[in-house]
Amino acid sequence: MNQAIKPFEKCPVCGGELVNKEVEKILRGGVHTAVLKVRADVCLHCGERLYSQETVRSFEEIRRKLERKEVADFQPIGQSFLVAASD
């Protein structure tokens, strides 16, 4: 069986163990925000996330679409609000 070669066997930040799992990623572009579920290698020690090159390219394209307000293909899930923190 031919396994894909991983760029990192251990976390490049802390040397911890990496496990592949589904994570939620929030992307912002202009005034718009998108929430994605993607696969990433996640460090069990420090939480660092490592994404594939294809996933990073997808993030960049989604950000560009958000900035240009090209959101017709995106599914709305609600509204976002800015709330001032009270002291």
PDB file with SEQRES, HELIX, SHEET and CRYST1 records, atoms N, CA, C and O in Angstrom:
SEQRES   1 A   87  MET ASN GLN ALA ILE LYS PRO PHE GLU LYS CYS PRO VAL          
SEQRES   2 A   87  CYS GLY GLY GLU LEU VAL ASN LYS GLU VAL GLU LYS ILE          
SEQRES   3 A   87  LEU ARG GLY GLY VAL HIS THR ALA VAL LEU LYS VAL ARG          
SEQRES   4 A   87  ALA ASP VAL CYS LEU HIS CYS GLY GLU ARG LEU TYR SER          
SEQRES   5 A   87  GLN GLU THR VAL ARG SER PHE GLU GLU ILE ARG ARG LYS          
SEQRES   6 A   87  LEU GLU ARG LYS GLU VAL ALA ASP PHE GLN PRO ILE GLY          
SEQRES   7 A   87  GLN SER PHE LEU VAL ALA ALA SER ASP                          
HELIX    1 AA1 GLN A   53  GLU A   67  1                                  15    
SHEET    1 AA1 3 LEU A  18  GLY A  29  0                                        
SHEET    2 AA1 3 HIS A  32  CYS A  43 -1                                        
SHEET    3 AA1 3 ARG A  49  LEU A  50 -1                                        
CRYST1    1.000    1.000    1.000  90.00  90.00  90.00 P 1           1          
ATOM      1  N   MET A   1       0.837  -1.181   0.000  1.00  0.00           N  
ATOM      2  CA  MET A   1       0.000   0.000   0.000  1.00  0.00           C  
ATOM      3  C   MET A   1       0.883   1.245   0.000  1.00  0.00           C  
ATOM      4  O   MET A   1       1.829   1.330   0.782  1.00  0.00           O  
ATOM      5  N   ASN A   2       0.583   2.209  -0.869  1.00  0.00           N  
ATOM      6  CA  ASN A   2       1.385   3.419  -0.994  1.00  0.00           C  
ATOM      7  C   ASN A   2       0.768   4.537  -0.156  1.00  0.00           C  
ATOM      8  O   ASN A   2      -0.269   5.085  -0.531  1.00  0.00           O  
ATOM      9  N   GLN A   3       1.379   4.877   0.952  1.00  0.00           N  
ATOM     10  CA  GLN A   3       0.877   5.934   1.825  1.00  0.00           C  
ATOM     11  C   GLN A   3       1.414   7.281   1.391  1.00  0.00           C  
ATOM     12  O   GLN A   3       2.559   7.396   0.954  1.00  0.00           O  
ATOM     13  N   ALA A   4       0.573   8.307   1.517  1.00  0.00           N  
ATOM     14  CA  ALA A   4       1.023   9.667   1.204  1.00  0.00           C  
ATOM     15  C   ALA A   4       2.096  10.083   2.202  1.00  0.00           C  
ATOM     16  O   ALA A   4       2.002   9.794   3.394  1.00  0.00           O  
ATOM     17  N   ILE A   5       3.103  10.758   1.701  1.00  0.00           N  
ATOM     18  CA  ILE A   5       4.183  11.229   2.564  1.00  0.00           C  
ATOM     19  C   ILE A   5       3.737  12.534   3.220  1.00  0.00           C  
ATOM     20  O   ILE A   5       3.332  13.477   2.540  1.00  0.00           O  
ATOM     21  N   LYS A   6       3.816  12.574   4.532  1.00  0.00           N  
ATOM     22  CA  LYS A   6       3.454  13.785   5.266  1.00  0.00           C  
ATOM     23  C   LYS A   6       4.668  14.705   5.322  1.00  0.00           C  
ATOM     24  O   LYS A   6       5.795  14.243   5.502  1.00  0.00           O  
ATOM     25  N   PRO A   7       4.432  16.023   5.166  1.00  0.00           N  
ATOM     26  CA  PRO A   7       5.569  16.951   5.238  1.00  0.00           C  
ATOM     27  C   PRO A   7       6.208  16.979   6.620  1.00  0.00           C  
ATOM     28  O   PRO A   7       7.406  17.235   6.744  1.00  0.00           O  
ATOM     29  N   PHE A   8       5.412  16.717   7.667  1.00  0.00           N  
ATOM     30  CA  PHE A   8       5.943  16.724   9.041  1.00  0.00           C  
ATOM     31  C   PHE A   8       5.490  15.468   9.758  1.00  0.00           C  
ATOM     32  O   PHE A   8       4.310  15.122   9.727  1.00  0.00           O  
ATOM     33  N   GLU A   9       6.409  14.797  10.393  1.00  0.00           N  
ATOM     34  CA  GLU A   9       6.066  13.645  11.229  1.00  0.00           C  
ATOM     35  C   GLU A   9       5.675  14.105  12.633  1.00  0.00           C  
ATOM     36  O   GLU A   9       4.841  13.487  13.294  1.00  0.00           O  
ATOM     37  N   LYS A  10       6.291  15.196  13.071  1.00  0.00           N  
ATOM     38  CA  LYS A  10       6.027  15.786  14.393  1.00  0.00           C  
ATOM     39  C   LYS A  10       5.686  17.254  14.201  1.00  0.00           C  
ATOM     40  O   LYS A  10       5.977  17.823  13.149  1.00  0.00           O  
ATOM     41  N   CYS A  11       5.080  17.869  15.190  1.00  0.00           N  
ATOM     42  CA  CYS A  11       4.714  19.281  15.125  1.00  0.00           C  
ATOM     43  C   CYS A  11       5.973  20.133  14.946  1.00  0.00           C  
ATOM     44  O   CYS A  11       6.925  19.992  15.713  1.00  0.00           O  
ATOM     45  N   PRO A  12       5.988  21.028  13.927  1.00  0.00           N  
ATOM     46  CA  PRO A  12       7.161  21.883  13.721  1.00  0.00           C  
ATOM     47  C   PRO A  12       7.312  22.955  14.791  1.00  0.00           C  
ATOM     48  O   PRO A  12       8.376  23.564  14.902  1.00  0.00           O  
ATOM     49  N   VAL A  13       6.269  23.196  15.582  1.00  0.00           N  
ATOM     50  CA  VAL A  13       6.323  24.215  16.632  1.00  0.00           C  
ATOM     51  C   VAL A  13       6.897  23.647  17.928  1.00  0.00           C  
ATOM     52  O   VAL A  13       7.798  24.232  18.530  1.00  0.00           O  
ATOM     53  N   CYS A  14       6.352  22.475  18.358  1.00  0.00           N  
ATOM     54  CA  CYS A  14       6.761  21.960  19.670  1.00  0.00           C  
ATOM     55  C   CYS A  14       7.280  20.527  19.650  1.00  0.00           C  
ATOM     56  O   CYS A  14       7.763  20.027  20.666  1.00  0.00           O  
ATOM     57  N   GLY A  15       7.182  19.853  18.484  1.00  0.00           N  
ATOM     58  CA  GLY A  15       7.644  18.470  18.405  1.00  0.00           C  
ATOM     59  C   GLY A  15       6.619  17.455  18.866  1.00  0.00           C  
ATOM     60  O   GLY A  15       6.927  16.267  18.971  1.00  0.00           O  
ATOM     61  N   GLY A  16       5.398  17.905  19.145  1.00  0.00           N  
ATOM     62  CA  GLY A  16       4.343  17.008  19.620  1.00  0.00           C  
ATOM     63  C   GLY A  16       3.803  16.103  18.526  1.00  0.00           C  
ATOM     64  O   GLY A  16       4.125  16.266  17.349  1.00  0.00           O  
ATOM     65  N   GLU A  17       2.978  15.148  18.931  1.00  0.00           N  
ATOM     66  CA  GLU A  17       2.375  14.192  18.001  1.00  0.00           C  
ATOM     67  C   GLU A  17       1.260  14.857  17.198  1.00  0.00           C  
ATOM     68  O   GLU A  17       0.460  15.620  17.739  1.00  0.00           O  
ATOM     69  N   LEU A  18       1.218  14.553  15.893  1.00  0.00           N  
ATOM     70  CA  LEU A  18       0.185  15.089  15.008  1.00  0.00           C  
ATOM     71  C   LEU A  18      -0.867  14.031  14.738  1.00  0.00           C  
ATOM     72  O   LEU A  18      -0.545  12.861  14.531  1.00  0.00           O  
ATOM     73  N   VAL A  19      -2.138  14.448  14.742  1.00  0.00           N  
ATOM     74  CA  VAL A  19      -3.222  13.541  14.367  1.00  0.00           C  
ATOM     75  C   VAL A  19      -4.106  14.263  13.360  1.00  0.00           C  
ATOM     76  O   VAL A  19      -4.379  15.455  13.497  1.00  0.00           O  
ATOM     77  N   ASN A  20      -4.552  13.521  12.344  1.00  0.00           N  
ATOM     78  CA  ASN A  20      -5.390  14.101  11.304  1.00  0.00           C  
ATOM     79  C   ASN A  20      -6.839  14.053  11.758  1.00  0.00           C  
ATOM     80  O   ASN A  20      -7.348  13.001  12.142  1.00  0.00           O  
ATOM     81  N   LYS A  21      -7.503  15.215  11.708  1.00  0.00           N  
ATOM     82  CA  LYS A  21      -8.909  15.238  12.091  1.00  0.00           C  
ATOM     83  C   LYS A  21      -9.641  16.394  11.426  1.00  0.00           C  
ATOM     84  O   LYS A  21      -9.023  17.288  10.849  1.00  0.00           O  
ATOM     85  N   GLU A  22     -10.961  16.361  11.514  1.00  0.00           N  
ATOM     86  CA  GLU A  22     -11.769  17.431  10.958  1.00  0.00           C  
ATOM     87  C   GLU A  22     -11.812  18.588  11.955  1.00  0.00           C  
ATOM     88  O   GLU A  22     -12.047  18.393  13.148  1.00  0.00           O  
ATOM     89  N   VAL A  23     -11.578  19.810  11.432  1.00  0.00           N  
ATOM     90  CA  VAL A  23     -11.590  21.004  12.271  1.00  0.00           C  
ATOM     91  C   VAL A  23     -12.465  22.063  11.621  1.00  0.00           C  
ATOM     92  O   VAL A  23     -12.782  21.980  10.434  1.00  0.00           O  
ATOM     93  N   GLU A  24     -12.847  23.046  12.400  1.00  0.00           N  
ATOM     94  CA  GLU A  24     -13.611  24.177  11.890  1.00  0.00           C  
ATOM     95  C   GLU A  24     -12.663  25.350  11.691  1.00  0.00           C  
ATOM     96  O   GLU A  24     -11.890  25.690  12.587  1.00  0.00           O  
ATOM     97  N   LYS A  25     -12.722  25.967  10.517  1.00  0.00           N  
ATOM     98  CA  LYS A  25     -11.860  27.101  10.183  1.00  0.00           C  
ATOM     99  C   LYS A  25     -12.744  28.294   9.861  1.00  0.00           C  
ATOM    100  O   LYS A  25     -13.691  28.173   9.085  1.00  0.00           O  
ATOM    101  N   ILE A  26     -12.444  29.435  10.446  1.00  0.00           N  
ATOM    102  CA  ILE A  26     -13.174  30.671  10.186  1.00  0.00           C  
ATOM    103  C   ILE A  26     -12.310  31.553   9.299  1.00  0.00           C  
ATOM    104  O   ILE A  26     -11.160  31.845   9.626  1.00  0.00           O  
ATOM    105  N   LEU A  27     -12.881  31.979   8.164  1.00  0.00           N  
ATOM    106  CA  LEU A  27     -12.173  32.854   7.227  1.00  0.00           C  
ATOM    107  C   LEU A  27     -12.914  34.176   7.140  1.00  0.00           C  
ATOM    108  O   LEU A  27     -14.144  34.209   7.115  1.00  0.00           O  
ATOM    109  N   ARG A  28     -12.153  35.272   7.094  1.00  0.00           N  
ATOM    110  CA  ARG A  28     -12.745  36.596   6.956  1.00  0.00           C  
ATOM    111  C   ARG A  28     -12.223  37.246   5.685  1.00  0.00           C  
ATOM    112  O   ARG A  28     -11.047  37.135   5.338  1.00  0.00           O  
ATOM    113  N   GLY A  29     -13.138  37.930   5.001  1.00  0.00           N  
ATOM    114  CA  GLY A  29     -12.774  38.686   3.809  1.00  0.00           C  
ATOM    115  C   GLY A  29     -13.678  39.899   3.736  1.00  0.00           C  
ATOM    116  O   GLY A  29     -14.887  39.762   3.551  1.00  0.00           O  
ATOM    117  N   GLY A  30     -13.106  41.087   3.879  1.00  0.00           N  
ATOM    118  CA  GLY A  30     -13.936  42.291   3.940  1.00  0.00           C  
ATOM    119  C   GLY A  30     -14.825  42.226   5.165  1.00  0.00           C  
ATOM    120  O   GLY A  30     -14.347  41.981   6.272  1.00  0.00           O  
ATOM    121  N   VAL A  31     -16.128  42.447   4.972  1.00  0.00           N  
ATOM    122  CA  VAL A  31     -17.069  42.405   6.098  1.00  0.00           C  
ATOM    123  C   VAL A  31     -17.714  41.035   6.247  1.00  0.00           C  
ATOM    124  O   VAL A  31     -18.530  40.827   7.146  1.00  0.00           O  
ATOM    125  N   HIS A  32     -17.352  40.092   5.367  1.00  0.00           N  
ATOM    126  CA  HIS A  32     -17.970  38.769   5.372  1.00  0.00           C  
ATOM    127  C   HIS A  32     -17.096  37.737   6.074  1.00  0.00           C  
ATOM    128  O   HIS A  32     -15.874  37.872   6.137  1.00  0.00           O  
ATOM    129  N   THR A  33     -17.752  36.699   6.601  1.00  0.00           N  
ATOM    130  CA  THR A  33     -17.082  35.616   7.300  1.00  0.00           C  
ATOM    131  C   THR A  33     -17.617  34.290   6.772  1.00  0.00           C  
ATOM    132  O   THR A  33     -18.814  34.161   6.517  1.00  0.00           O  
ATOM    133  N   ALA A  34     -16.742  33.309   6.609  1.00  0.00           N  
ATOM    134  CA  ALA A  34     -17.145  31.965   6.196  1.00  0.00           C  
ATOM    135  C   ALA A  34     -16.628  30.963   7.220  1.00  0.00           C  
ATOM    136  O   ALA A  34     -15.542  31.125   7.777  1.00  0.00           O  
ATOM    137  N   VAL A  35     -17.424  29.924   7.459  1.00  0.00           N  
ATOM    138  CA  VAL A  35     -17.043  28.847   8.366  1.00  0.00           C  
ATOM    139  C   VAL A  35     -16.929  27.575   7.532  1.00  0.00           C  
ATOM    140  O   VAL A  35     -17.860  27.213   6.812  1.00  0.00           O  
ATOM    141  N   LEU A  36     -15.778  26.895   7.630  1.00  0.00           N  
ATOM    142  CA  LEU A  36     -15.538  25.682   6.861  1.00  0.00           C  
ATOM    143  C   LEU A  36     -15.179  24.539   7.791  1.00  0.00           C  
ATOM    144  O   LEU A  36     -14.597  24.750   8.855  1.00  0.00           O  
ATOM    145  N   LYS A  37     -15.529  23.331   7.386  1.00  0.00           N  
ATOM    146  CA  LYS A  37     -15.048  22.129   8.061  1.00  0.00           C  
ATOM    147  C   LYS A  37     -14.057  21.489   7.112  1.00  0.00           C  
ATOM    148  O   LYS A  37     -14.407  21.124   5.989  1.00  0.00           O  
ATOM    149  N   VAL A  38     -12.804  21.351   7.569  1.00  0.00           N  
ATOM    150  CA  VAL A  38     -11.722  20.817   6.740  1.00  0.00           C  
ATOM    151  C   VAL A  38     -10.880  19.835   7.548  1.00  0.00           C  
ATOM    152  O   VAL A  38     -10.974  19.792   8.775  1.00  0.00           O  
ATOM    153  N   ARG A  39     -10.061  19.050   6.859  1.00  0.00           N  
ATOM    154  CA  ARG A  39      -9.127  18.132   7.506  1.00  0.00           C  
ATOM    155  C   ARG A  39      -7.811  18.866   7.753  1.00  0.00           C  
ATOM    156  O   ARG A  39      -7.373  19.674   6.934  1.00  0.00           O  
ATOM    157  N   ALA A  40      -7.202  18.578   8.871  1.00  0.00           N  
ATOM    158  CA  ALA A  40      -5.900  19.171   9.207  1.00  0.00           C  
ATOM    159  C   ALA A  40      -5.151  18.207  10.114  1.00  0.00           C  
ATOM    160  O   ALA A  40      -5.757  17.411  10.831  1.00  0.00           O  
ATOM    161  N   ASP A  41      -3.822  18.290  10.075  1.00  0.00           N  
ATOM    162  CA  ASP A  41      -3.011  17.598  11.065  1.00  0.00           C  
ATOM    163  C   ASP A  41      -2.935  18.535  12.261  1.00  0.00           C  
ATOM    164  O   ASP A  41      -2.501  19.680  12.132  1.00  0.00           O  
ATOM    165  N   VAL A  42      -3.360  18.048  13.431  1.00  0.00           N  
ATOM    166  CA  VAL A  42      -3.435  18.875  14.630  1.00  0.00           C  
ATOM    167  C   VAL A  42      -2.499  18.307  15.682  1.00  0.00           C  
ATOM    168  O   VAL A  42      -2.504  17.105  15.946  1.00  0.00           O  
ATOM    169  N   CYS A  43      -1.687  19.186  16.287  1.00  0.00           N  
ATOM    170  CA  CYS A  43      -0.763  18.760  17.344  1.00  0.00           C  
ATOM    171  C   CYS A  43      -1.541  18.486  18.626  1.00  0.00           C  
ATOM    172  O   CYS A  43      -2.322  19.322  19.080  1.00  0.00           O  
ATOM    173  N   LEU A  44      -1.326  17.326  19.195  1.00  0.00           N  
ATOM    174  CA  LEU A  44      -1.998  16.963  20.439  1.00  0.00           C  
ATOM    175  C   LEU A  44      -1.449  17.731  21.638  1.00  0.00           C  
ATOM    176  O   LEU A  44      -2.090  17.789  22.687  1.00  0.00           O  
ATOM    177  N   HIS A  45      -0.254  18.325  21.482  1.00  0.00           N  
ATOM    178  CA  HIS A  45       0.361  19.049  22.606  1.00  0.00           C  
ATOM    179  C   HIS A  45       0.011  20.537  22.590  1.00  0.00           C  
ATOM    180  O   HIS A  45      -0.487  21.063  23.586  1.00  0.00           O  
ATOM    181  N   CYS A  46       0.267  21.221  21.470  1.00  0.00           N  
ATOM    182  CA  CYS A  46       0.076  22.681  21.456  1.00  0.00           C  
ATOM    183  C   CYS A  46      -1.132  23.136  20.626  1.00  0.00           C  
ATOM    184  O   CYS A  46      -1.504  24.309  20.676  1.00  0.00           O  
ATOM    185  N   GLY A  47      -1.746  22.225  19.866  1.00  0.00           N  
ATOM    186  CA  GLY A  47      -2.925  22.583  19.088  1.00  0.00           C  
ATOM    187  C   GLY A  47      -2.641  23.175  17.719  1.00  0.00           C  
ATOM    188  O   GLY A  47      -3.578  23.516  16.998  1.00  0.00           O  
ATOM    189  N   GLU A  48      -1.374  23.309  17.338  1.00  0.00           N  
ATOM    190  CA  GLU A  48      -1.027  23.847  16.013  1.00  0.00           C  
ATOM    191  C   GLU A  48      -1.738  23.036  14.938  1.00  0.00           C  
ATOM    192  O   GLU A  48      -1.826  21.811  15.029  1.00  0.00           O  
ATOM    193  N   ARG A  49      -2.252  23.734  13.907  1.00  0.00           N  
ATOM    194  CA  ARG A  49      -2.929  23.074  12.796  1.00  0.00           C  
ATOM    195  C   ARG A  49      -2.084  23.193  11.538  1.00  0.00           C  
ATOM    196  O   ARG A  49      -1.591  24.272  11.208  1.00  0.00           O  
ATOM    197  N   LEU A  50      -1.923  22.081  10.843  1.00  0.00           N  
ATOM    198  CA  LEU A  50      -1.185  22.056   9.584  1.00  0.00           C  
ATOM    199  C   LEU A  50      -2.147  21.638   8.483  1.00  0.00           C  
ATOM    200  O   LEU A  50      -2.729  20.554   8.534  1.00  0.00           O  
ATOM    201  N   TYR A  51      -2.312  22.513   7.479  1.00  0.00           N  
ATOM    202  CA  TYR A  51      -3.242  22.267   6.387  1.00  0.00           C  
ATOM    203  C   TYR A  51      -2.470  21.887   5.133  1.00  0.00           C  
ATOM    204  O   TYR A  51      -1.323  22.299   4.958  1.00  0.00           O  
ATOM    205  N   SER A  52      -3.100  21.094   4.250  1.00  0.00           N  
ATOM    206  CA  SER A  52      -2.483  20.737   2.970  1.00  0.00           C  
ATOM    207  C   SER A  52      -2.407  21.978   2.083  1.00  0.00           C  
ATOM    208  O   SER A  52      -3.119  22.957   2.304  1.00  0.00           O  
ATOM    209  N   GLN A  53      -1.539  21.924   1.081  1.00  0.00           N  
ATOM    210  CA  GLN A  53      -1.413  23.041   0.141  1.00  0.00           C  
ATOM    211  C   GLN A  53      -2.733  23.294  -0.575  1.00  0.00           C  
ATOM    212  O   GLN A  53      -3.094  24.447  -0.811  1.00  0.00           O  
ATOM    213  N   GLU A  54      -3.460  22.229  -0.925  1.00  0.00           N  
ATOM    214  CA  GLU A  54      -4.745  22.380  -1.611  1.00  0.00           C  
ATOM    215  C   GLU A  54      -5.746  23.111  -0.719  1.00  0.00           C  
ATOM    216  O   GLU A  54      -6.503  23.957  -1.194  1.00  0.00           O  
ATOM    217  N   THR A  55      -5.748  22.784   0.569  1.00  0.00           N  
ATOM    218  CA  THR A  55      -6.666  23.428   1.506  1.00  0.00           C  
ATOM    219  C   THR A  55      -6.323  24.901   1.659  1.00  0.00           C  
ATOM    220  O   THR A  55      -7.224  25.739   1.696  1.00  0.00           O  
ATOM    221  N   VAL A  56      -5.045  25.234   1.748  1.00  0.00           N  
ATOM    222  CA  VAL A  56      -4.618  26.635   1.874  1.00  0.00           C  
ATOM    223  C   VAL A  56      -5.008  27.413   0.620  1.00  0.00           C  
ATOM    224  O   VAL A  56      -5.454  28.556   0.720  1.00  0.00           O  
ATOM    225  N   ARG A  57      -4.846  26.811  -0.556  1.00  0.00           N  
ATOM    226  CA  ARG A  57      -5.262  27.478  -1.804  1.00  0.00           C  
ATOM    227  C   ARG A  57      -6.768  27.730  -1.788  1.00  0.00           C  
ATOM    228  O   ARG A  57      -7.229  28.781  -2.234  1.00  0.00           O  
ATOM    229  N   SER A  58      -7.524  26.777  -1.280  1.00  0.00           N  
ATOM    230  CA  SER A  58      -8.977  26.932  -1.160  1.00  0.00           C  
ATOM    231  C   SER A  58      -9.318  28.091  -0.217  1.00  0.00           C  
ATOM    232  O   SER A  58     -10.221  28.877  -0.502  1.00  0.00           O  
ATOM    233  N   PHE A  59      -8.591  28.199   0.910  1.00  0.00           N  
ATOM    234  CA  PHE A  59      -8.801  29.317   1.839  1.00  0.00           C  
ATOM    235  C   PHE A  59      -8.599  30.652   1.121  1.00  0.00           C  
ATOM    236  O   PHE A  59      -9.397  31.576   1.275  1.00  0.00           O  
ATOM    237  N   GLU A  60      -7.523  30.742   0.335  1.00  0.00           N  
ATOM    238  CA  GLU A  60      -7.205  31.993  -0.362  1.00  0.00           C  
ATOM    239  C   GLU A  60      -8.304  32.370  -1.347  1.00  0.00           C  
ATOM    240  O   GLU A  60      -8.671  33.540  -1.448  1.00  0.00           O  
ATOM    241  N   GLU A  61      -8.833  31.382  -2.079  1.00  0.00           N  
ATOM    242  CA  GLU A  61      -9.902  31.643  -3.042  1.00  0.00           C  
ATOM    243  C   GLU A  61     -11.191  32.084  -2.329  1.00  0.00           C  
ATOM    244  O   GLU A  61     -11.872  33.002  -2.785  1.00  0.00           O  
ATOM    245  N   ILE A  62     -11.513  31.437  -1.231  1.00  0.00           N  
ATOM    246  CA  ILE A  62     -12.718  31.809  -0.472  1.00  0.00           C  
ATOM    247  C   ILE A  62     -12.577  33.221   0.077  1.00  0.00           C  
ATOM    248  O   ILE A  62     -13.533  33.996   0.032  1.00  0.00           O  
ATOM    249  N   ARG A  63     -11.397  33.571   0.598  1.00  0.00           N  
ATOM    250  CA  ARG A  63     -11.166  34.942   1.088  1.00  0.00           C  
ATOM    251  C   ARG A  63     -11.357  35.967  -0.021  1.00  0.00           C  
ATOM    252  O   ARG A  63     -11.972  37.011   0.194  1.00  0.00           O  
ATOM    253  N   ARG A  64     -10.830  35.669  -1.215  1.00  0.00           N  
ATOM    254  CA  ARG A  64     -10.998  36.582  -2.354  1.00  0.00           C  
ATOM    255  C   ARG A  64     -12.478  36.763  -2.686  1.00  0.00           C  
ATOM    256  O   ARG A  64     -12.931  37.882  -2.931  1.00  0.00           O  
ATOM    257  N   LYS A  65     -13.229  35.661  -2.694  1.00  0.00           N  
ATOM    258  CA  LYS A  65     -14.662  35.741  -2.984  1.00  0.00           C  
ATOM    259  C   LYS A  65     -15.383  36.567  -1.922  1.00  0.00           C  
ATOM    260  O   LYS A  65     -16.258  37.367  -2.252  1.00  0.00           O  
ATOM    261  N   LEU A  66     -15.030  36.383  -0.667  1.00  0.00           N  
ATOM    262  CA  LEU A  66     -15.650  37.159   0.415  1.00  0.00           C  
ATOM    263  C   LEU A  66     -15.359  38.646   0.237  1.00  0.00           C  
ATOM    264  O   LEU A  66     -16.256  39.478   0.376  1.00  0.00           O  
ATOM    265  N   GLU A  67     -14.109  38.978  -0.070  1.00  0.00           N  
ATOM    266  CA  GLU A  67     -13.727  40.385  -0.245  1.00  0.00           C  
ATOM    267  C   GLU A  67     -14.467  41.028  -1.411  1.00  0.00           C  
ATOM    268  O   GLU A  67     -14.812  42.208  -1.352  1.00  0.00           O  
ATOM    269  N   ARG A  68     -14.716  40.250  -2.485  1.00  0.00           N  
ATOM    270  CA  ARG A  68     -15.408  40.780  -3.667  1.00  0.00           C  
ATOM    271  C   ARG A  68     -16.930  40.670  -3.545  1.00  0.00           C  
ATOM    272  O   ARG A  68     -17.665  41.055  -4.454  1.00  0.00           O  
ATOM    273  N   LYS A  69     -17.392  40.139  -2.409  1.00  0.00           N  
ATOM    274  CA  LYS A  69     -18.825  39.913  -2.155  1.00  0.00           C  
ATOM    275  C   LYS A  69     -19.434  38.949  -3.161  1.00  0.00           C  
ATOM    276  O   LYS A  69     -20.609  39.067  -3.511  1.00  0.00           O  
ATOM    277  N   GLU A  70     -18.636  37.996  -3.625  1.00  0.00           N  
ATOM    278  CA  GLU A  70     -19.104  36.941  -4.525  1.00  0.00           C  
ATOM    279  C   GLU A  70     -19.551  35.757  -3.675  1.00  0.00           C  
ATOM    280  O   GLU A  70     -18.900  34.713  -3.654  1.00  0.00           O  
ATOM    281  N   VAL A  71     -20.666  35.932  -2.980  1.00  0.00           N  
ATOM    282  CA  VAL A  71     -21.102  34.950  -1.989  1.00  0.00           C  
ATOM    283  C   VAL A  71     -22.367  34.197  -2.401  1.00  0.00           C  
ATOM    284  O   VAL A  71     -22.964  33.504  -1.578  1.00  0.00           O  
ATOM    285  N   ALA A  72     -22.783  34.325  -3.668  1.00  0.00           N  
ATOM    286  CA  ALA A  72     -24.018  33.678  -4.128  1.00  0.00           C  
ATOM    287  C   ALA A  72     -23.970  32.157  -3.940  1.00  0.00           C  
ATOM    288  O   ALA A  72     -25.004  31.539  -3.687  1.00  0.00           O  
ATOM    289  N   ASP A  73     -22.780  31.542  -4.059  1.00  0.00           N  
ATOM    290  CA  ASP A  73     -22.654  30.085  -3.910  1.00  0.00           C  
ATOM    291  C   ASP A  73     -22.521  29.639  -2.456  1.00  0.00           C  
ATOM    292  O   ASP A  73     -22.500  28.439  -2.181  1.00  0.00           O  
ATOM    293  N   PHE A  74     -22.433  30.577  -1.533  1.00  0.00           N  
ATOM    294  CA  PHE A  74     -22.264  30.244  -0.120  1.00  0.00           C  
ATOM    295  C   PHE A  74     -23.634  30.171   0.554  1.00  0.00           C  
ATOM    296  O   PHE A  74     -24.549  30.918   0.209  1.00  0.00           O  
ATOM    297  N   GLN A  75     -23.758  29.270   1.509  1.00  0.00           N  
ATOM    298  CA  GLN A  75     -25.014  29.107   2.236  1.00  0.00           C  
ATOM    299  C   GLN A  75     -25.021  29.998   3.472  1.00  0.00           C  
ATOM    300  O   GLN A  75     -24.165  29.841   4.343  1.00  0.00           O  
ATOM    301  N   PRO A  76     -25.980  30.943   3.570  1.00  0.00           N  
ATOM    302  CA  PRO A  76     -26.037  31.789   4.769  1.00  0.00           C  
ATOM    303  C   PRO A  76     -26.435  30.951   5.992  1.00  0.00           C  
ATOM    304  O   PRO A  76     -27.294  30.074   5.903  1.00  0.00           O  
ATOM    305  N   ILE A  77     -25.798  31.236   7.131  1.00  0.00           N  
ATOM    306  CA  ILE A  77     -26.106  30.482   8.348  1.00  0.00           C  
ATOM    307  C   ILE A  77     -26.516  31.389   9.501  1.00  0.00           C  
ATOM    308  O   ILE A  77     -26.716  30.905  10.615  1.00  0.00           O  
ATOM    309  N   GLY A  78     -26.643  32.669   9.268  1.00  0.00           N  
ATOM    310  CA  GLY A  78     -27.020  33.586  10.338  1.00  0.00           C  
ATOM    311  C   GLY A  78     -26.362  34.928  10.128  1.00  0.00           C  
ATOM    312  O   GLY A  78     -25.912  35.254   9.029  1.00  0.00           O  
ATOM    313  N   GLN A  79     -26.313  35.700  11.189  1.00  0.00           N  
ATOM    314  CA  GLN A  79     -25.691  37.022  11.139  1.00  0.00           C  
ATOM    315  C   GLN A  79     -24.579  37.080  12.167  1.00  0.00           C  
ATOM    316  O   GLN A  79     -24.562  36.329  13.142  1.00  0.00           O  
ATOM    317  N   SER A  80     -23.646  37.998  11.920  1.00  0.00           N  
ATOM    318  CA  SER A  80     -22.569  38.230  12.895  1.00  0.00           C  
ATOM    319  C   SER A  80     -22.778  39.607  13.514  1.00  0.00           C  
ATOM    320  O   SER A  80     -23.283  40.521  12.863  1.00  0.00           O  
ATOM    321  N   PHE A  81     -22.387  39.745  14.778  1.00  0.00           N  
ATOM    322  CA  PHE A  81     -22.546  41.003  15.499  1.00  0.00           C  
ATOM    323  C   PHE A  81     -21.248  41.352  16.219  1.00  0.00           C  
ATOM    324  O   PHE A  81     -20.552  40.474  16.730  1.00  0.00           O  
ATOM    325  N   LEU A  82     -20.933  42.644  16.252  1.00  0.00           N  
ATOM    326  CA  LEU A  82     -19.801  43.132  17.017  1.00  0.00           C  
ATOM    327  C   LEU A  82     -20.339  43.666  18.330  1.00  0.00           C  
ATOM    328  O   LEU A  82     -21.196  44.549  18.342  1.00  0.00           O  
ATOM    329  N   VAL A  83     -19.844  43.139  19.426  1.00  0.00           N  
ATOM    330  CA  VAL A  83     -20.316  43.530  20.745  1.00  0.00           C  
ATOM    331  C   VAL A  83     -19.135  44.093  21.522  1.00  0.00           C  
ATOM    332  O   VAL A  83     -18.100  43.437  21.641  1.00  0.00           O  
ATOM    333  N   ALA A  84     -19.284  45.305  22.054  1.00  0.00           N  
ATOM    334  CA  ALA A  84     -18.219  45.918  22.855  1.00  0.00           C  
ATOM    335  C   ALA A  84     -18.144  45.207  24.202  1.00  0.00           C  
ATOM    336  O   ALA A  84     -19.166  44.934  24.831  1.00  0.00           O  
ATOM    337  N   ALA A  85     -16.933  44.914  24.629  1.00  0.00           N  
ATOM    338  CA  ALA A  85     -16.745  44.276  25.934  1.00  0.00           C  
ATOM    339  C   ALA A  85     -16.990  45.303  27.029  1.00  0.00           C  
ATOM    340  O   ALA A  85     -16.566  46.454  26.926  1.00  0.00           O  
ATOM    341  N   SER A  86     -17.675  44.873  28.070  1.00  0.00           N  
ATOM    342  CA  SER A  86     -17.913  45.786  29.188  1.00  0.00           C  
ATOM    343  C   SER A  86     -16.872  45.532  30.284  1.00  0.00           C  
ATOM    344  O   SER A  86     -16.495  44.390  30.547  1.00  0.00           O  
ATOM    345  N   ASP A  87     -16.424  46.598  30.904  1.00  0.00           N  
ATOM    346  CA  ASP A  87     -15.409  46.465  31.956  1.00  0.00           C  
ATOM    347  C   ASP A  87     -16.024  46.380  33.314  1.00  0.00           C  
ATOM    348  O   ASP A  87     -15.309  46.265  34.309  1.00  0.00           O  
TER     349      ASP A  87                                                      
END                                                                             
